Amino acid sequence: MMPHPQSNRHTCLSESSTCHPHDPIPQEPISIPRHSRSSAIEPSSDSASSKSFEYTSGSDYESPGTPATDPQLDEAIDQQKDDKTFVVPPTTPRKRRASTLLISQTPEDVRRILLPERGAETKEIEKVCCGGGCCFLKTLEEDPATKSGSPVVIPDNDAFRSLCLRIGPLSLDSELTNLVDLPAETVLFEKLLTDASPVQSTVQKHPPKFVTPHPPYEVYSAKVHHARELTKPGAEKRTYHYDLDVTDYPAESGNVDFVVGGAVGVQAPNSDDLVDEIFDLLSVPGYARDKQVMMKTSTGRWPTIWGDDKPRELVTTRRELLTWCSDVQSYPPTKPLLRLLAEYATAANEKKILLYLSSAQGQAAFCDLRTGPHITIAQLLNAFPSSYPPLAHLLSILNTLMPRFYSLSQDPQSSCTREGTNCRRLIEIAVTVHETPNWRGGPRTGVGSGFLERIAQKVREAENEGIKATDLDLRVPMFRGLMANPLAREFVTDGPMLLIGAGVGVAPFRGFVQRRLKSANCANKVWVLQGVRDSLLDELYSGEWGVEEEKVKKVVQSRRGEGRYVQEEVRHQADLVWFIINALDGRVFVCGSSQGMGEGVQRALVDVAMDKGNLRREEAEEFWTRKKDDGQYIAVSGLGAHVVARIANTKAGDLVRGSVLYRFLGYDGCTFTKTRDT
């Protein structure tokens, strides 16, 4: 072996009682200088003196306190009469602990930290707070007096077992505190007048007119021209392609049109099977489900989506409200919902468990319930079968069913299909079905993706029988929205462009490529990095990107071949990335999941800037931040339905974040006030 270049100048550490060259980690020094006692700092009382030198023992699981003085050390100090040092007899060295700062130890401490008047000092804590009220937890102590009294009997059904609740030493006599108030009933059903003319219901195909997510325009009923599955059997996720006929879409002021990189909102309903199951669990008679009634609300915007907070009177049916207006599966259960179920539960054990989840003592179990697997309203009603809340009261606290947004997967200016001499205008979208297990062991799909998958299955079944999809008269309630999102806003016709996406995130890039390849030249070059698991199973739109597809698109497989992720290909294409981002009007687009793929690509881009620009990491991060501010680096993630729903379900003036959604929808003229995030 070659000697180290600095070996000639290297000198070993000198040995001492606390250091050795073969053991460079120093030990606790046992030679302690004497500190003389001064009468000026002596305790003022014997009690204070005893507290100061009280010996306390701790473990690794306890918070470190003020170090106590060893009694043997006190005796040694008393024997010293000068400034010389003394030596403590060697003992077993104590484990060293990391230096920590304990900021909270009790719920009261957390409440003190999270006080609103503390302002910016608690912003970092608020980011990681789930909002479930964990700081109000009060442990349920086991009461010996009721230990052998009336224990709570666990409901014996699969739905309750799927909740995986840990209720601890709960009994029917347990005292519960800080119960949430019973939510107010803001919905009322009244019988229609006899002279009211009946209205034909379109509940199976189209939402009622008062569901207007694109005011003043109503939801458009787009006919499904065709639907097909893009992925192959065996793919982990199923992705479908849809051609929607928008030839008769109503014109809007300002010459608004579908744009490349834009998106559409789909007003998806709850499935018929789920709606009927909830009716059955609530014992709503069959004749009353589709009977028209006068519905009155006392406050809020429900059942409308956009509008003022004011009372309403609408003629509707119970099925319309439960199908199109209330989300019964996307949101985790809330304490008001559990409190409502407890109010109308007739079984004592079920009522006690529901009240426990609504109290301070059941806060830990409630947090586990909210952060666990998806829980639907039907699952809760099955878990607590003795609870029969009135439908009107239940609708008063359910969240509004919000639209789902999907990016256009083509250039809408060039999409047209001929039917004889007529040209029908089509828009194209791609939808991935997100599937998770439900409490029965079967699959559970999202509201929007599940609705669209059911349409695709009907088309496939009809085509197998020789029937065209256009003959089925299948409809998708949609509206033109998200036209001002970053993908559409930052698209330019000049300058090189790099498009990075994984899964269905590449769908909007297909429209970019189609638009660019119409007038390809040296200034309009476009490259695509598409991440897939297996190109044989889940590569989207293979062969449908336009001319010279093999020259503009690179497919990166994570489960086949080299097994490389798209962020690794970004590092491999460092020269191309650096050329594009520094070119005139160059653009780098990233579209996909914000977690995993999005974060990995972000780190890869930083590494490219460090390598090619000879920058430090902080400088490289600042470089991409400035490119993002200038509109040259655009990173977006799919607007999940839960994010859109949480923002849009709040009144426009309540949240500054609401302005983001309104700008996506084109409402740039709105003003917003900043208040507390409720």
Residue, then its C-alpha position, 0 to 999 in steps of 0.5 A: m500500500m502507498p503511504h498516506p501523503q501526510s504520513n511523514r508529518h503526522t504525529c500521534l495523539s499524546e496519551s492522557s488519562t482521558c484520551h488514547p490514540h486507539d480510542p479517540i473518544p474522550q471519557e468523562p474527566i475524573s479530575i475535577p477542580r475544587h470550587s470553594r463555597s462562598s457565604a454569599i451564595e449559600p442557600s437561605s434556608d435548610s429546605a432550599s439546601s436540601k432541595s439543591f443537593e437532593y439525589t435523583s436517579g433517572s433512566d434513559y427514558e426520562s428527561p434529563g434534569t439538573p445534575a445532582t451532586d454525589p454524596q461522596l463528592d460532597e464529602a470530598i469537597d468539604q475536606q478540601k481547604d485549598d485550590k488544589t484538585f482532588v481525585v474521585p475514585p474511578t467508577t463505572p462511566r455513565k452513559r452520555r446523553a444528547s443535548t435536548l431541549l424539552i418544549s412540552q411534556t403535558p397537553e397544557d404545555v402544547r396548548r400554551i405553545l399553540l396559542p394564537e397570540r404567539g404568532a410566527e413562533t408556532k408556525e413550524i409546529e402548526k405545520v406538523c399538527c394534524g388538527g385532531g386536538c391531540c393536545f387535549l388528550k386526557t388518559l382514561e384511568e382504570d377505576p377500581a370501583t367500576k372494574s368489576g361493574s359494567p364493562v363495555v361489550i365490544p360490538d361483534n361485527d366485521a365493520f367494528r373490528s376493521l376500525c381497530l379501536r383501542i378503547g382501554p379500560l372503558s366501562l359504562d360508568s367511566e366519566l368522560t369530559n370535554l365532549v363535543d357539542l351535538p352538531a346543529e341540525t341545519v337541514l329540514f325536509e317538508k312536504l311539497l304543496t299539492d299544486a307543485s308540478p313534479v319534475q322529472s329526475t335525472v339523478q342517474k345521469h346529471p346533477p341537479k341545477f343547484v350544483t353549479p361549480h362553474p357559476p354562472y354556467e351549469v355543469y355540462s353533460a358531455k357524451v362519452h364518444h369512446a373509452r379504453e384502458l391504456t394499461k395492460p392486464g397485470a399493471e399495479k394501477r389501471t389507467y383509462h382514456y376517455d374521449l368526451d364530446v364537447t361540440d355543444y359546450p356553451a360559449e363563455s364571455g372573454n373568448v374562453d376556450f380549452v387550452v393545451g395543458g388545461a384541465v376539466g372538472v368532473q362532477a362525479p356522483n356517489s355510486d348507486d350501490l353505496v347510496d342505497e346501502i346508506f338508505d338501508l342502514l338509516s331505514v329510509p323507506g323506499y317510497a321516500r327516497d325518490k319523492q320530491v320534498m321541500m328542503k330548507t337550510s338555515t345556514g351554510r352554502w350546502p348543497t350548492i358548491w359556490g355561493d353565499d352563506k345563506p338559508r335556502e329552499l330547494v325542491t329536490t329528492r333525498r336521493e339527489l342530495l345523497t348522490w350529488c351533494s354529500d361526500v360519504q367516503s373521502y373524508p376521515p370521521t370527525k368528532p361531530l359525526l361520532r357525537l351525532l351517531a352516539e346521540y341516536a344509538t340505542a345500544a348502551n355499549e355503542k353509545k359509550i364507545l361513540l361518546y368515548l371517541s368524542s371526548a378528551q379521554g378517547q383522543a388517542a383512539f380518535c387520532d388513530l381512527r382519523t389517520g388509519p385506513h379510509i373509513t366511509i359513512a356506511q362502514l361506521l353505520n355498519a360498525f354501530p348498527s343501533s345508531y339511526p340518525p335522521l338523514a336530514h341531521l346527517l346531511s347537516i354535517l357531511n362535507t360537500l361532494m366536490p368536483r375532481f379535476y383531470s388534465l387534458s391529454q391532447d392538444p384541444q385545438s386539433s381534436c376532431t372526429r368526422e361523422g359523415t360531413n359533421c365534425r365533432r369536437l372531442i377532448e381527451i383525458a386520462v384517469t388512474v384508478h386509485e384502489t385500496p382495500n375496504w373493510r369487507g376485503g374487496p377493492r375501494t376506489g375513489v369517487g371520481s376514478g370509480f365513477l369513470e371506471r364504471i363508464a369504461q367498463k360499460v363501454r368495454e362490455a358494449e363493444n364486446e357485444g358489437i355495440k358502439a359507445t355512442d349508442l349507449d348515451l353515457r354522460v360525464p358531468m363536466f365543466r371547463g376549469l383549471m385553465a390558468n394552472p401552471l402547465a397551461r400558463e407557462f407553456v410557450t411555443d418557442g424555446p427548448m422544453l424538457l417534460i419529466g413525468a411518471g404514471v398518469g403525470v405524463a398525460p398533459f405532456r402529450g398535448f405539449v408534444q402534439r402542439r410542438l411537433k406541428s412546427a418543429n424546428c431548432a428552437n422548438k425542440v421538446w424532450v420527454l422523460q417518462g417513468v413507468r414500472d414496466s413498459l409492457l404493462d403500464e406505458l401510457y400512449s405508446g405510439e400516440w405522441g405524434v411523428e418522431e416519437e422515438k426521438v423525443k421520448k425516453v421511457v425509464q423503467s423501474r421494474r424491468g431492464e436496468g431498474r432505474y427511476v426517472q430521477e436517476e435518468v435526470r442525473h444521467q441527462a445532466d448535459l441536456v437538463w443544463f442546456i435547456i434550463n439555461a437556453l432562451d425561453g427554456r422550460v423544465f416541467v415536472c408533473g407527478s406525485s409530490q411525494g416520492m417522484g417529485e421530491g426525487v426529481q427535485r433533488a436530482l435537479v439540484d445535483v445537476a446544478m451543483d455538477k454543471g454549474n459548480l455550485r454549492r448545494e445552497e446555491a443550487e437550490e437558490f438557482w432552481t428557486r429563481k428559475k421557478d419564479d421566472g416561469q422556467y421551472i414548473a413543478v406541479s402535482g396532481l390536485g388530489a380530490h381531498v386537497v381541492a375539497r378542503i380548500a373549496n369547501t371553505k368560504a372564499g374569504d376565509l382562507v388565503r389558500g382559497s385564492v389558489l383554487y380560484r386562480f386555477l378556475g380563472y377567478d383572478g378578480c377575487t379578493f381574500t382576507k386572511t383569517r385563522d385556518t379553521 
